């Protein structure tokens, strides 16, 4: 089962939950970079009052202007951005009882600043660090390394086919435009992925708005992993397992 998603900086819980549910994440890094999206910024929410929020943004240079693809976007001021990431994450979550785990995630990202000036590298690193903290051990691939057709749905279907995926997890945004036919032509099942936003649970109420760093800091890696595993299992109901079990 694959999920295909652009690299996001410290992604929202709704995004992280979809990736956690997948066996592989195909990083969609060769589509146009979008300013005012989550590719280079994350919304931090305070522990004591989640309604108090602040954007953590990596100032980004697009070498080719608006047509610049994600994996070509560059940091404007790497050293300043590194300091900002370190200071803001510590400011918002340094008092959490789970800070040691959050700090490990942060340190992985800060170390990556030493070896890259590409925004996509940092965003991908932040996501993988969060998934690793939750015990996810899936595969990560890059769309830019896989030949595909140009159509939006055709591209996604080709990525699923090329990676040997039998199911494609599609979020609510993608479902609005997705053409299922290119997937059906190869026997690939499209599984809608939705988080339980309307349950009254504060964790999921914030899932589509704030960075997963808030959830990790609020309930810790063990409980968060358990909650995401429940969502994964809920989306797998009715899917045959190997051996017919």
N, CA, C and O of each residue as an XYZ file, in Angstrom:
980
protein
N       0.848     -1.186      0.000
C       0.000      0.000      0.000
C       0.883      1.235      0.000
O       1.793      1.349      0.821
N       0.621      2.162     -0.917
C       1.462      3.347     -1.030
C       0.659      4.612     -0.753
O      -0.552      4.663     -0.967
N       1.355      5.611     -0.278
C       0.844      6.969     -0.192
C       1.781      7.842     -1.005
O       2.999      7.668     -0.956
N       1.223      8.771     -1.745
C       2.016      9.673     -2.583
C       1.722     11.083     -2.114
O       0.583     11.544     -2.192
N       2.745     11.770     -1.625
C       2.499     13.088     -1.036
C       3.744     13.946     -1.156
O       4.869     13.453     -1.083
N       3.522     15.241     -1.343
C       4.627     16.178     -1.416
C       5.355     16.242     -0.072
O       4.745     16.009      0.971
N       6.644     16.554     -0.088
C       7.363     16.710      1.180
C       6.842     17.925      1.934
O       6.793     19.025      1.383
N       6.458     17.734      3.178
C       5.947     18.819      4.032
C       6.864     18.994      5.232
O       7.385     18.018      5.771
N       7.056     20.229      5.645
C       7.885     20.520      6.804
C       7.107     20.214      8.083
O       6.040     20.785      8.306
N       7.630     19.316      8.926
C       6.944     18.909     10.153
C       5.437     18.792      9.870
O       4.653     19.596     10.375
N       5.033     17.815      9.081
C       3.675     17.777      8.519
C       2.567     17.725      9.568
O       2.783     17.379     10.730
N       1.377     18.084      9.103
C       0.180     17.994      9.931
C      -0.104     16.527     10.265
O       0.366     15.618      9.579
N      -0.870     16.317     11.317
C      -1.165     14.956     11.742
C      -1.993     14.214     10.703
O      -1.837     13.003     10.549
N      -2.864     14.905      9.991
C      -3.658     14.252      8.953
C      -2.760     13.668      7.866
O      -3.027     12.584      7.349
N      -1.698     14.390      7.523
C      -0.740     13.896      6.537
C       0.093     12.764      7.114
O       0.288     11.738      6.462
N       0.583     12.945      8.333
C       1.414     11.921      8.952
C       0.631     10.624      9.138
O       1.186      9.537      8.975
N      -0.644     10.729      9.475
C      -1.472      9.532      9.672
C      -1.597      8.737      8.377
O      -1.568      7.506      8.395
N      -1.733      9.432      7.264
C      -1.829      8.737      5.972
C      -0.521      8.029      5.638
O      -0.534      6.885      5.184
N       0.595      8.692      5.855
C       1.891      8.071      5.570
C       2.146      6.899      6.509
O       2.685      5.873      6.093
N       1.763      7.047      7.770
C       1.941      5.981      8.755
C       1.143      4.745      8.362
O       1.566      3.619      8.628
N      -0.001      4.950      7.733
C      -0.860      3.836      7.335
C      -0.334      3.095      6.108
O      -0.767      1.978      5.825
N       0.590      3.707      5.385
C       1.096      3.127      4.141
C       2.344      2.284      4.383
O       3.050      2.461      5.375
N       2.599      1.364      3.457
C       3.827      0.572      3.492
C       4.981      1.321      2.853
O       6.147      1.066      3.154
N       4.642      2.250      1.966
C       5.695      3.070      1.356
C       5.163      4.466      1.084
O       3.999      4.662      0.732
N       6.051      5.421      1.260
C       5.745      6.808      0.924
C       6.542      7.173     -0.315
O       7.772      7.123     -0.313
N       5.834      7.539     -1.372
C       6.470      8.056     -2.574
C       6.438      9.578     -2.470
O       5.376     10.197     -2.541
N       7.609     10.164     -2.302
C       7.708     11.611     -2.106
C       7.506     12.301     -3.453
O       8.316     12.143     -4.365
N       6.437     13.054     -3.570
C       6.123     13.726     -4.831
C       6.939     15.020     -4.898
O       6.468     16.094     -4.523
N       8.166     14.885     -5.382
C       9.110     16.004     -5.319
C       9.361     16.677     -6.660
O      10.179     17.594     -6.742
N       8.672     16.240     -7.719
C       8.933     16.819     -9.043
C       7.696     17.491     -9.625
O       7.497     17.500    -10.840
N       6.866     18.053     -8.748
C       5.750     18.890     -9.183
C       6.033     20.315     -8.730
O       6.948     20.549     -7.941
N       5.251     21.265     -9.228
C       5.523     22.677     -8.982
C       5.440     23.022     -7.496
O       4.513     22.621     -6.792
N       6.428     23.770     -7.051
C       6.439     24.263     -5.671
C       5.289     25.246     -5.485
O       5.011     26.059     -6.367
N       4.633     25.171     -4.349
C       3.496     26.061     -4.078
C       3.783     26.889     -2.828
O       3.898     26.348     -1.728
N       3.895     28.189     -3.002
C       4.042     29.058     -1.840
C       2.729     29.072     -1.066
O       1.669     28.778     -1.617
N       2.810     29.414      0.206
C       1.653     29.418      1.099
C       1.055     28.028      1.266
O      -0.120     27.880      1.604
N       1.878     27.012      1.026
C       1.465     25.644      1.291
C       2.347     25.113      2.418
O       3.030     25.884      3.091
N       2.332     23.805      2.622
C       3.056     23.220      3.750
C       4.426     22.664      3.368
O       5.076     22.003      4.179
N       4.865     22.926      2.145
C       6.144     22.388      1.703
C       7.321     23.047      2.421
O       8.357     22.414      2.619
N       7.172     24.293      2.804
C       8.283     25.007      3.444
C       7.857     25.675      4.745
O       8.553     26.558      5.245
N       6.719     25.262      5.295
C       6.280     25.883      6.539
C       5.367     24.937      7.324
O       4.758     24.024      6.766
N       5.293     25.182      8.617
C       4.467     24.378      9.511
C       3.811     25.304     10.525
O       4.408     26.291     10.955
N       2.593     24.984     10.898
C       1.879     25.783     11.890
C       2.073     25.154     13.269
O       1.587     24.051     13.524
N       2.777     25.848     14.153
C       3.017     25.352     15.498
C       1.889     25.803     16.422
O       1.439     26.947     16.353
N       1.434     24.890     17.289
C       0.390     25.215     18.261
C       0.965     25.059     19.663
O       1.690     24.103     19.939
N       0.641     25.995     20.546
C       1.161     25.961     21.910
C       0.533     24.814     22.693
O      -0.634     24.481     22.483
N       1.296     24.216     23.587
C       0.802     23.106     24.389
C      -0.322     23.532     25.324
O      -1.343     22.850     25.417
N      -0.143     24.659     26.021
C      -1.138     25.079     27.004
C      -2.385     25.667     26.365
O      -3.454     25.667     26.975
N      -2.258     26.168     25.141
C      -3.387     26.780     24.444
C      -3.204     26.583     22.940
O      -2.621     27.439     22.275
N      -3.696     25.459     22.393
C      -3.475     25.156     20.973
C      -4.036     26.198     20.011
O      -3.666     26.225     18.837
N      -4.928     27.053     20.506
C      -5.444     28.107     19.629
C      -4.395     29.194     19.391
O      -4.525     30.003     18.473
N      -3.359     29.205     20.224
C      -2.238     30.137     20.014
C      -1.257     29.458     19.065
O      -0.586     28.490     19.421
N      -1.193     29.989     17.854
C      -0.437     29.322     16.799
C       0.494     30.305     16.094
O       0.275     31.516     16.098
N       1.534     29.742     15.493
C       2.520     30.563     14.773
C       3.095     29.760     13.624
O       3.345     28.561     13.747
N       3.302     30.433     12.509
C       3.925     29.777     11.364
C       5.443     29.690     11.568
O       6.094     30.663     11.949
N       5.974     28.513     11.305
C       7.421     28.314     11.198
C       7.705     28.192      9.706
O       7.284     27.225      9.071
N       8.406     29.150      9.150
C       8.581     29.230      7.699
C      10.054     29.232      7.311
O      10.867     29.915      7.934
N      10.387     28.468      6.283
C      11.720     28.497      5.702
C      11.681     29.425      4.481
O      11.113     29.044      3.457
N      12.263     30.628      4.554
C      12.311     31.507      3.384
C      12.942     30.766      2.204
O      14.016     30.176      2.319
N      12.251     30.815      1.081
C      12.598     29.936     -0.042
C      12.819     30.714     -1.328
O      12.056     31.622     -1.656
N      13.867     30.350     -2.052
C      14.172     30.925     -3.367
C      13.796     29.929     -4.446
O      14.141     28.750     -4.363
N      13.087     30.407     -5.462
C      12.697     29.549     -6.584
C      13.552     29.926     -7.795
O      13.276     30.938     -8.440
N      14.576     29.145     -8.121
C      15.514     29.499     -9.195
C      14.853     29.722    -10.546
O      15.334     30.527    -11.343
N      13.765     29.025    -10.813
C      13.093     29.148    -12.107
C      11.759     29.874    -12.000
O      10.887     29.720    -12.854
N      11.611     30.661    -10.953
C      10.349     31.375    -10.778
C       9.220     30.416    -10.409
O       9.457     29.351     -9.838
N       8.015     30.799    -10.736
C       6.843     30.000    -10.354
C       6.887     28.563    -10.863
O       6.394     27.676    -10.167
N       7.458     28.280    -12.060
C       7.493     26.880    -12.527
C       8.473     25.984    -11.778
O       8.531     24.784    -12.050
N       9.246     26.536    -10.839
C      10.232     25.733    -10.104
C       9.559     24.534     -9.449
O       8.532     24.670     -8.784
N      10.150     23.360     -9.643
C       9.600     22.168     -8.995
C      10.153     22.053     -7.578
O      11.156     22.679     -7.234
N       9.494     21.256     -6.776
C       9.778     21.216     -5.346
C      11.244     20.898     -5.054
O      11.861     21.540     -4.204
N      11.800     19.913     -5.754
C      13.171     19.500     -5.415
C      14.237     20.472     -5.914
O      15.430     20.221     -5.746
N      13.816     21.584     -6.528
C      14.760     22.618     -6.948
C      14.696     23.867     -6.063
O      15.528     24.764     -6.198
N      13.724     23.927     -5.171
C      13.563     25.088     -4.297
C      14.692     25.133     -3.267
O      15.054     24.109     -2.688
N      15.246     26.334     -3.042
C      16.430     26.485     -2.195
C      16.161     27.389     -0.992
O      15.337     28.301     -1.056
N      16.862     27.122      0.089
C      16.812     27.994      1.253
C      17.447     29.337      0.920
O      18.479     29.392      0.250
N      16.836     30.412      1.384
C      17.401     31.739      1.160
C      18.562     31.980      2.120
O      19.634     32.422      1.706
N      18.347     31.690      3.406
C      19.367     31.905      4.431
C      19.436     30.675      5.327
O      18.801     30.649      6.381
N      20.187     29.666      4.933
C      20.221     28.406      5.681
C      20.550     28.555      7.161
O      19.898     27.941      8.005
N      21.556     29.367      7.481
C      21.957     29.506      8.887
C      20.862     30.149      9.721
O      20.586     29.708     10.837
N      20.242     31.187      9.185
C      19.168     31.838      9.926
C      17.967     30.913     10.057
O      17.328     30.870     11.109
N      17.657     30.175      9.003
C      16.527     29.247      9.061
C      16.778     28.164     10.099
O      15.866     27.769     10.826
N      18.006     27.688     10.168
C      18.329     26.656     11.161
C      18.111     27.184     12.568
O      17.552     26.486     13.414
N      18.549     28.414     12.826
C      18.365     29.010     14.148
C      16.879     29.183     14.468
O      16.441     28.933     15.591
N      16.121     29.611     13.473
C      14.685     29.823     13.684
C      13.980     28.518     14.014
O      13.154     28.470     14.926
N      14.300     27.459     13.277
C      13.693     26.154     13.548
C      14.015     25.709     14.961
O      13.130     25.272     15.696
N      15.272     25.817     15.341
C      15.695     25.390     16.663
C      14.998     26.186     17.763
O      14.499     25.607     18.728
N      14.962     27.494     17.622
C      14.398     28.353     18.660
C      12.895     28.167     18.798
O      12.388     28.058     19.915
N      12.170     28.130     17.675
C      10.717     28.054     17.754
C      10.237     26.697     18.267
O       9.324     26.630     19.089
N      10.845     25.631     17.787
C      10.422     24.306     18.252
C      10.699     24.171     19.749
O       9.876     23.624     20.483
N      11.847     24.662     20.205
C      12.146     24.623     21.646
C      11.192     25.515     22.432
O      10.747     25.150     23.521
N      10.882     26.675     21.882
C       9.983     27.599     22.565
C       8.602     26.993     22.760
O       7.999     27.153     23.821
N       8.098     26.302     21.752
C       6.744     25.762     21.806
C       6.652     24.429     22.544
O       5.643     24.148     23.190
N       7.706     23.601     22.452
C       7.566     22.243     22.966
C       8.648     21.831     23.966
O       8.669     20.688     24.422
N       9.539     22.754     24.305
C      10.628     22.423     25.209
C      10.182     22.034     26.606
O      10.931     21.370     27.323
N       8.980     22.430     27.015
C       8.486     22.105     28.347
C       7.629     20.841     28.378
O       7.126     20.452     29.432
N       7.467     20.211     27.239
C       6.688     18.971     27.190
C       7.408     17.857     27.939
O       8.637     17.791     27.925
N       6.653     16.986     28.589
C       7.261     15.836     29.250
C       7.893     14.891     28.241
O       8.709     14.040     28.594
N       7.506     15.052     26.976
C       8.035     14.198     25.908
C       9.111     14.916     25.095
O       9.454     14.491     23.991
N       9.637     16.002     25.648
C      10.639     16.782     24.935
C      11.829     15.951     24.455
O      12.304     16.200     23.347
N      12.343     14.977     25.220
C      13.488     14.203     24.703
C      13.239     13.574     23.341
O      14.142     13.524     22.507
N      12.011     13.091     23.106
C      11.693     12.500     21.799
C      11.579     13.598     20.750
O      12.098     13.463     19.642
N      10.900     14.684     21.101
C      10.765     15.802     20.164
C      12.139     16.353     19.812
O      12.396     16.705     18.661
N      13.013     16.426     20.798
C      14.367     16.938     20.552
C      15.127     16.037     19.580
O      15.895     16.527     18.752
N      14.918     14.726     19.675
C      15.574     13.820     18.734
C      15.126     14.110     17.303
O      15.935     14.126     16.375
N      13.826     14.337     17.143
C      13.308     14.694     15.814
C      13.927     16.001     15.349
O      14.382     16.113     14.210
N      13.943     16.983     16.231
C      14.511     18.290     15.894
C      15.984     18.171     15.532
O      16.430     18.773     14.555
N      16.737     17.413     16.297
C      18.179     17.294     16.047
C      18.471     16.676     14.685
O      19.431     17.061     14.018
N      17.642     15.715     14.270
C      17.825     15.114     12.943
C      17.684     16.183     11.861
O      18.459     16.215     10.905
N      16.702     17.046     12.020
C      16.478     18.107     11.035
C      17.595     19.140     11.079
O      18.087     19.570     10.036
N      17.993     19.536     12.274
C      19.074     20.517     12.394
C      20.374     19.993     11.789
O      21.123     20.747     11.168
N      20.636     18.709     11.971
C      21.834     18.109     11.368
C      21.761     18.152      9.846
O      22.778     18.320      9.173
N      20.561     18.000      9.314
C      20.398     17.991      7.848
C      20.723     19.356      7.249
O      21.163     19.440      6.103
N      20.512     20.407      8.003
C      20.854     21.752      7.526
C      22.330     21.855      7.161
O      22.709     22.674      6.324
N      23.158     21.032      7.784
C      24.599     21.104      7.544
C      24.985     20.553      6.175
O      26.090     20.801      5.692
N      24.064     19.797      5.542
C      24.438     19.084      4.311
C      23.564     19.405      3.104
O      23.749     18.820      2.037
N      22.628     20.314      3.256
C      21.770     20.610      2.114
C      21.272     22.042      2.176
O      21.181     22.629      3.254
N      20.948     22.606      1.017
C      20.270     23.894      0.970
C      18.933     23.756      0.244
O      18.336     24.747     -0.175
N      18.475     22.514      0.102
C      17.216     22.243     -0.593
C      16.081     22.074      0.416
O      16.177     21.289      1.359
N      15.021     22.821      0.195
C      13.879     22.791      1.099
C      13.261     21.403      1.155
O      12.871     20.939      2.226
N      13.169     20.732      0.000
C      12.548     19.409     -0.044
C      13.294     18.404      0.821
O      12.677     17.548      1.454
N      14.625     18.504      0.852
C      15.417     17.593      1.679
C      15.069     17.760      3.158
O      14.932     16.779      3.889
N      14.929     19.001      3.581
C      14.618     19.259      4.984
C      13.195     18.827      5.330
O      12.947     18.262      6.395
N      12.267     19.101      4.414
C      10.883     18.698      4.658
C      10.766     17.182      4.737
O      10.113     16.646      5.633
N      11.398     16.502      3.799
C      11.384     15.035      3.821
C      12.024     14.514      5.110
O      11.494     13.605      5.750
N      13.152     15.090      5.482
C      13.857     14.661      6.698
C      12.972     14.817      7.923
O      12.936     13.934      8.779
N      12.257     15.939      8.015
C      11.401     16.175      9.179
C      10.289     15.137      9.261
O       9.931     14.686     10.349
N       9.746     14.761      8.107
C       8.652     13.775      8.082
C       9.151     12.390      8.457
O       8.531     11.692      9.259
N      10.274     11.998      7.873
C      10.822     10.673      8.176
C      11.217     10.591      9.647
O      11.039      9.549     10.277
N      11.750     11.681     10.201
C      12.132     11.688     11.615
C      10.908     11.483     12.508
O      10.979     10.751     13.495
N       9.792     12.119     12.170
C       8.560     11.939     12.935
C       8.038     10.506     12.810
O       7.649      9.892     13.804
N       8.034      9.981     11.591
C       7.567      8.610     11.385
C       8.448      7.615     12.144
O       7.945      6.663     12.741
N       9.742      7.837     12.118
C      10.668      6.947     12.818
C      10.422      6.983     14.321
O      10.478      5.948     14.986
N      10.152      8.164     14.857
C       9.876      8.295     16.287
C       8.635      7.507     16.693
O       8.487      7.126     17.855
N       7.746      7.263     15.733
C       6.509      6.524     16.006
C       6.625      5.050     15.650
O       5.648      4.307     15.745
N       7.827      4.622     15.237
C       8.052      3.208     14.972
C       7.712      2.749     13.573
O       7.651      1.547     13.315
N       7.487      3.692     12.656
C       7.197      3.317     11.265
C       8.478      2.873     10.587
O       9.518      3.514     10.741
N       8.415      1.788      9.841
C       9.624      1.265      9.186
C       9.376      1.001      7.712
O       9.937      0.068      7.137
N       8.538      1.823      7.106
C       8.215      1.640      5.697
C       9.320      2.124      4.772
O      10.404      2.510      5.208
N       9.013      2.093      3.494
C       9.960      2.459      2.442
C       9.670      3.874      1.958
O       8.511      4.276      1.852
N      10.734      4.632      1.663
C      10.583      5.988      1.140
C      11.260      6.064     -0.226
O      12.439      5.737     -0.363
N      10.505      6.497     -1.229
C      11.001      6.621     -2.595
C      10.704      8.027     -3.102
O       9.893      8.744     -2.516
N      11.357      8.418     -4.187
C      11.147      9.746     -4.754
C      10.541      9.643     -6.146
O      11.008      8.865     -6.978
N       9.503     10.425     -6.395
C       8.831     10.381     -7.691
C       9.751     10.822     -8.820
O       9.605     10.366     -9.953
N      10.706     11.715     -8.516
C      11.596     12.225     -9.561
C      12.488     11.133    -10.147
O      13.063     11.316    -11.220
N      12.608     10.009     -9.457
C      13.450      8.909     -9.953
C      12.647      7.882    -10.740
O      13.194      6.867    -11.171
N      11.342      8.138    -10.934
C      10.464      7.154    -11.567
C       9.801      7.781    -12.789
O       9.097      8.781    -12.647
N      10.005      7.223    -13.993
C       9.357      7.769    -15.197
C       7.835      7.611    -15.121
O       7.331      6.552    -14.748
N       7.113      8.674    -15.479
C       5.651      8.632    -15.460
C       5.092      9.449    -16.623
O       5.807     10.207    -17.279
N       3.789      9.270    -16.858
C       3.086     10.134    -17.798
C       2.801     11.485    -17.139
O       3.020     11.652    -15.939
N       2.312     12.448    -17.926
C       2.143     13.805    -17.435
C       0.798     14.068    -16.777
O       0.709     14.945    -15.917
N      -0.240     13.350    -17.142
C      -1.545     13.591    -16.549
C      -1.515     13.414    -15.041
O      -0.767     12.580    -14.531
N      -2.319     14.189    -14.320
C      -2.268     14.171    -12.857
C      -2.556     12.781    -12.296
O      -1.768     12.246    -11.517
N      -3.686     12.201    -12.694
C      -4.028     10.867    -12.186
C      -3.142      9.803    -12.802
O      -2.782      8.831    -12.138
N      -2.782      9.981    -14.082
C      -1.903      9.022    -14.746
C      -0.541      8.957    -14.058
O       0.032      7.879    -13.896
N      -0.035     10.113    -13.660
C       1.253     10.165    -12.962
C       1.198      9.348    -11.671
O       2.090      8.545    -11.398
N       0.154      9.558    -10.887
C       0.024      8.848     -9.620
C      -0.131      7.342     -9.832
O       0.462      6.539     -9.111
N      -0.925      6.978    -10.819
C      -1.114      5.552    -11.110
C       0.198      4.923    -11.558
O       0.515      3.804    -11.153
N       0.961      5.624    -12.383
C       2.245      5.096    -12.851
C       3.212      4.899    -11.690
O       3.976      3.934    -11.669
N       3.178      5.811    -10.727
C       4.055      5.676     -9.556
C       3.667      4.442     -8.742
O       4.531      3.708     -8.265
N       2.384      4.226     -8.592
C       1.935      3.045     -7.851
C       2.333      1.766     -8.578
O       2.798      0.811     -7.955
N       2.150      1.748     -9.890
C       2.495      0.563    -10.677
C       3.995      0.288    -10.612
O       4.410     -0.849    -10.388
N       4.807      1.326    -10.807
C       6.265      1.159    -10.864
C       6.837      0.653     -9.550
O       7.890      0.015     -9.537
N       6.158      0.929     -8.452
C       6.668      0.516     -7.139
C       6.033     -0.781     -6.652
O       6.266     -1.202     -5.519
N       5.231     -1.414     -7.508
C       4.629     -2.692     -7.133
C       3.528     -2.569     -6.101
O       3.237     -3.532     -5.392
N       2.912     -1.410     -6.004
C       1.847     -1.198     -5.031
C       0.529     -1.772     -5.559
O       0.246     -1.718     -6.756
N      -0.256     -2.313     -4.654
C      -1.569     -2.861     -5.022
C      -2.710     -1.961     -4.565
O      -3.836     -2.081     -5.048
N      -2.410     -1.045     -3.615
C      -3.401     -0.114     -3.103
C      -2.793      1.280     -3.014
O      -1.613      1.443     -2.705
N      -3.621      2.276     -3.290
C      -3.181      3.661     -3.209
C      -4.057      4.390     -2.192
O      -5.274      4.474     -2.356
N      -3.425      4.917     -1.137
C      -4.134      5.694     -0.127
C      -4.268      7.132     -0.616
O      -3.267      7.793     -0.892
N      -5.481      7.606     -0.722
C      -5.714      8.941     -1.266
C      -6.425      9.800     -0.228
O      -7.470      9.408      0.291
N      -5.868     10.967      0.077
C      -6.469     11.879      1.035
C      -7.684     12.588      0.465
O      -7.993     12.469     -0.720
N      -8.368     13.326      1.326
C      -9.614     13.976      0.915
C      -9.399     15.012     -0.187
O     -10.254     15.188     -1.055
N      -8.247     15.700     -0.150
C      -7.981     16.685     -1.194
C      -7.830     16.041     -2.554
O      -8.393     16.517     -3.540
N      -7.066     14.950     -2.609
C      -6.838     14.261     -3.874
C      -8.088     13.627     -4.443
O      -8.228     13.523     -5.662
N      -8.990     13.205     -3.591
C     -10.211     12.542     -4.061
C     -11.073     13.463     -4.906
O     -11.874     12.999     -5.717
N     -10.912     14.772     -4.719
C     -11.750     15.720     -5.455
C     -11.418     15.743     -6.943
O     -12.269     16.087     -7.762
N     -10.195     15.382     -7.295
C      -9.820     15.443     -8.708
C      -9.412     14.096     -9.289
O      -9.248     13.982    -10.504
N      -9.245     13.085     -8.463
C      -8.659     11.821     -8.919
C      -9.562     11.092     -9.912
O     -10.765     10.948     -9.697
N      -8.951     10.641    -10.997
C      -9.608      9.751    -11.960
C      -9.198      8.333    -11.603
O      -8.012      8.008    -11.658
N     -10.146      7.482    -11.238
C      -9.827      6.134    -10.787
C      -9.440      5.199    -11.943
O      -8.827      4.157    -11.713
N      -9.792      5.562    -13.175
C      -9.599      4.645    -14.296
C      -8.146      4.225    -14.509
O      -7.898      3.039    -14.724
N      -7.156      5.156    -14.458
C      -5.759      4.714    -14.642
C      -5.313      3.697    -13.591
O      -4.458      2.857    -13.869
N      -5.878      3.766    -12.402
C      -5.551      2.798    -11.356
C      -6.245      1.466    -11.634
O      -5.635      0.401    -11.539
N      -7.528      1.545    -11.977
C      -8.304      0.326    -12.242
C      -7.714     -0.458    -13.410
O      -7.792     -1.687    -13.440
N      -7.123      0.254    -14.375
C      -6.545     -0.419    -15.541
C      -5.407     -1.353    -15.142
O      -5.085     -2.290    -15.873
N      -4.808     -1.103    -14.000
C      -3.703     -1.946    -13.514
C      -4.095     -2.741    -12.273
O      -3.237     -3.318    -11.606
N      -5.377     -2.770    -11.966
C      -5.838     -3.552    -10.828
C      -5.459     -2.965     -9.484
O      -5.378     -3.687     -8.490
N      -5.225     -1.661     -9.442
C      -4.847     -0.995     -8.194
C      -6.087     -0.389     -7.546
O      -6.838      0.343     -8.191
N      -6.291     -0.693     -6.286
C      -7.440     -0.195     -5.543
C      -7.114      1.160     -4.918
O      -6.079      1.324     -4.273
N      -8.011      2.126     -5.116
C      -7.872      3.434     -4.480
C      -8.629      3.408     -3.156
O      -9.836      3.168     -3.131
N      -7.920      3.656     -2.061
C      -8.525      3.674     -0.730
C      -8.605      5.118     -0.230
O      -7.567      5.749     -0.029
N      -9.793      5.647     -0.027
C      -9.904      6.990      0.563
C      -9.368      6.980      1.988
O      -9.651      6.065      2.761
N      -8.595      8.001      2.327
C      -8.070      8.102      3.692
C      -8.609      9.365      4.335
O      -8.389     10.473      3.845
N      -9.319      9.182      5.442
C      -9.902     10.311      6.164
C      -9.589     10.175      7.644
O      -9.615      9.072      8.191
N      -9.296     11.283      8.285
C      -9.108     11.275      9.736
C     -10.422     11.675     10.397
O     -11.217     12.403      9.803
N     -10.658     11.203     11.627
C     -11.953     11.444     12.290
C     -12.068     12.840     12.883
O     -12.091     13.003     14.103
N     -12.139     13.838     12.024
C     -12.099     15.229     12.486
C     -13.343     15.636     13.271
O     -13.275     16.551     14.091
N     -14.464     14.984     13.040
C     -15.716     15.417     13.676
C     -16.078     14.679     14.939
O     -17.246     14.686     15.329
N     -15.122     14.036     15.601
C     -15.429     13.198     16.759
C     -15.415     13.954     18.077
O     -15.820     13.394     19.096
N     -14.971     15.190     18.098
C     -14.835     15.920     19.346
C     -13.495     15.697     20.028
O     -13.209     16.311     21.056
N     -12.680     14.829     19.465
C     -11.347     14.549     19.984
C     -10.422     15.688     19.556
O     -10.250     15.926     18.360
N      -9.827     16.393     20.517
C      -9.007     17.560     20.191
C      -7.847     17.201     19.280
O      -7.467     17.993     18.417
N      -7.279     16.012     19.463
C      -6.156     15.600     18.623
C      -6.533     15.634     17.148
O      -5.792     16.153     16.314
N      -7.704     15.071     16.841
C      -8.113     15.006     15.443
C      -8.747     16.306     14.959
O      -8.736     16.595     13.763
N      -9.297     17.087     15.879
C      -9.830     18.387     15.487
C      -8.731     19.286     14.931
O      -8.963     20.100     14.037
N      -7.529     19.121     15.480
C      -6.390     19.942     15.056
C      -5.570     19.293     13.950
O      -4.627     19.897     13.440
N      -5.925     18.058     13.575
C      -5.077     17.249     12.702
C      -4.807     17.880     11.346
O      -3.733     17.680     10.778
N      -5.751     18.631     10.821
C      -5.586     19.207      9.490
C      -5.058     20.628      9.525
O      -4.984     21.296      8.494
N      -4.688     21.094     10.725
C      -4.285     22.490     10.844
C      -2.866     22.671     11.367
O      -2.115     23.493     10.842
N      -2.490     21.913     12.394
C      -1.209     22.183     13.048
C      -0.229     21.029     12.846
O      -0.615     19.909     12.510
N       1.038     21.336     13.060
C       2.094     20.350     12.887
C       1.925     19.170     13.837
O       1.413     19.323     14.946
N       2.357     17.998     13.393
C       2.346     16.799     14.234
C       3.208     16.961     15.477
O       3.066     16.199     16.433
N       4.093     17.938     15.473
C       4.903     18.181     16.661
C       4.026     18.439     17.883
O       4.387     18.066     18.999
N       2.881     19.075     17.672
C       1.978     19.330     18.796
C       1.448     18.015     19.369
O       1.476     17.815     20.583
N       0.963     17.117     18.502
C       0.441     15.841     18.971
C       1.503     15.003     19.662
O       1.238     14.382     20.692
N       2.710     14.984     19.094
C       3.812     14.228     19.693
C       4.149     14.783     21.079
O       4.416     14.022     22.009
N       4.133     16.100     21.207
C       4.459     16.734     22.479
C       3.325     16.602     23.493
O       3.565     16.584     24.700
N       2.111     16.513     23.008
C       0.943     16.460     23.884
C       0.725     15.082     24.494
O       0.483     14.973     25.696
N       0.809     14.017     23.676
C       0.480     12.678     24.194
C       1.646     11.694     24.101
O       1.540     10.575     24.602
N       2.741     12.081     23.478
C       3.917     11.228     23.434
C       3.907     10.216     22.310
O       2.856      9.956     21.725
N       5.055      9.637     21.993
C       5.181      8.752     20.829
C       4.394      7.459     20.955
O       3.818      6.997     19.970
N       4.353      6.866     22.131
C       3.668      5.583     22.290
C       2.170      5.725     22.053
O       1.583      4.958     21.290
N       1.551      6.710     22.709
C       0.115      6.907     22.554
C      -0.224      7.385     21.149
O      -1.230      6.963     20.579
N       0.599      8.257     20.588
C       0.325      8.753     19.237
C       0.429      7.622     18.226
O      -0.403      7.515     17.325
N       1.442      6.780     18.368
C       1.583      5.631     17.461
C       0.377      4.704     17.578
O      -0.102      4.178     16.573
N      -0.113      4.505     18.790
C      -1.293      3.664     18.990
C      -2.512      4.253     18.296
O      -3.288      3.535     17.665
N      -2.671      5.554     18.418
C      -3.819      6.216     17.790
C      -3.735      6.124     16.265
O      -4.746      5.918     15.594
N      -2.545      6.276     15.731
C      -2.384      6.180     14.278
C      -2.570      4.747     13.800
O      -3.092      4.518     12.709
N      -2.145      3.787     14.608
C      -2.331      2.377     14.250
C      -3.814      2.027     14.191
O      -4.231      1.239     13.342
N      -4.602      2.600     15.073
C      -6.048      2.382     15.045
C      -6.633      2.901     13.733
O      -7.473      2.243     13.118
N      -6.191      4.068     13.315
C      -6.670      4.624     12.047
C      -6.232      3.755     10.867
O      -6.994      3.537      9.925
N      -5.016      3.271     10.934
C      -4.534      2.380      9.864
C      -5.414      1.146      9.778
O      -5.872      0.785      8.694
N      -5.653      0.504     10.895
C      -6.455     -0.719     10.884
C      -7.866     -0.448     10.396
O      -8.459     -1.272      9.699
N      -8.407      0.716     10.765
C      -9.745      1.064     10.303
C      -9.845      1.192      8.801
O     -10.889      0.899      8.217
N      -8.761      1.630      8.164
C      -8.754      1.764      6.708
C      -8.431      0.448      6.009
O      -8.620      0.334      4.798
N      -7.951     -0.542      6.749
C      -7.591     -1.820      6.139
C      -8.708     -2.840      6.210
O      -8.572     -3.939      5.674
N      -9.808     -2.500      6.860
C     -10.920     -3.445      6.991
C     -11.403     -3.886      5.606
O     -11.712     -3.061      4.746
N     -11.458     -5.185      5.419
C     -11.952     -5.732      4.150
C     -10.892     -5.953      3.107
O     -11.185     -6.492      2.040
N      -9.627     -5.541      3.390
C      -8.557     -5.774      2.426
C      -7.953     -7.150      2.679
O      -7.525     -7.429      3.799
N      -7.905     -8.018      1.670
C      -7.318     -9.347      1.872
C      -5.858     -9.245      2.247
O      -5.141     -8.393      1.723
N      -5.407    -10.098      3.144
C      -3.994    -10.162      3.524
C      -3.328    -11.306      2.823
O      -4.019    -12.207      2.347
N      -1.995    -11.318      2.733
C      -1.286    -12.421      2.068
C      -1.672    -13.765      2.653
O      -1.763    -13.922      3.871
N      -1.897    -14.726      1.784
C      -2.274    -16.060      2.237
C      -3.768    -16.217      2.480
O      -4.236    -17.275      2.900
N      -4.523    -15.121      2.202
C      -5.964    -15.207      2.342
C      -6.464    -15.066      3.762
O      -7.641    -15.312      4.029
N      -5.578    -14.668      4.698
C      -6.017    -14.547      6.101
C      -6.799    -13.256      6.309
O      -7.249    -12.978      7.420
